Amino acid sequence: MVLKLIVILSIAALTLSCSNQNGQANGNNSSLSGKELYENNCTQCHGSDGKLGNSGATDLSMSVLSDDESKNRIKNGLNAMPPMAELLGSEANIDSVVQYIKTLRTK
Ligand code: HEC
């Protein structure tokens, strides 16, 4: 459990330090694709395939939420999921992430 936390924290720290160097921490650069936005901001909990489940994150490959519901969840967060609107930077970026996570669905 402690080890898992350390792993999560170091991934988060790594993500932050990398992103500070190249300025691509988040969606402020509007040229980022939904995939890039997802990889920069979501994989530490959801994993690149959506199945990681860190911090109790929902398996996105099994998600059945509508676009509006996903968007709402991403903007406002829920329980252990933090609100991501500010990090993603714009409505358009949130929309591209919503479209991207649908490609991770397996059902
Ligand atoms: C700190 C960990 C964390 C990060 C970072 C994170 N999430 Fe989550 N996410 C969660 C948790 C935990 C839940 C489950 C919330 C609940 O239902 O209690 C969740 C739930 C979701 C859901 C709802 C899925 C469903 O079917 O119920 C979506 C959609 C989602 N996350 C998308 C994203 C996206 C897109 C990003 C990046 C912009 C992201 N998350 C970043 C932890 C995270």
Residues whose N, C-alpha, C, O or C-beta is under 5 A from the ligand:
A	BS01	HEC	N41 C42 C45 N54 S55 G56 A57 T58 S63 V64 L65 S70 R73 I74 L78 N79 A80 M81 P82 M84 V97
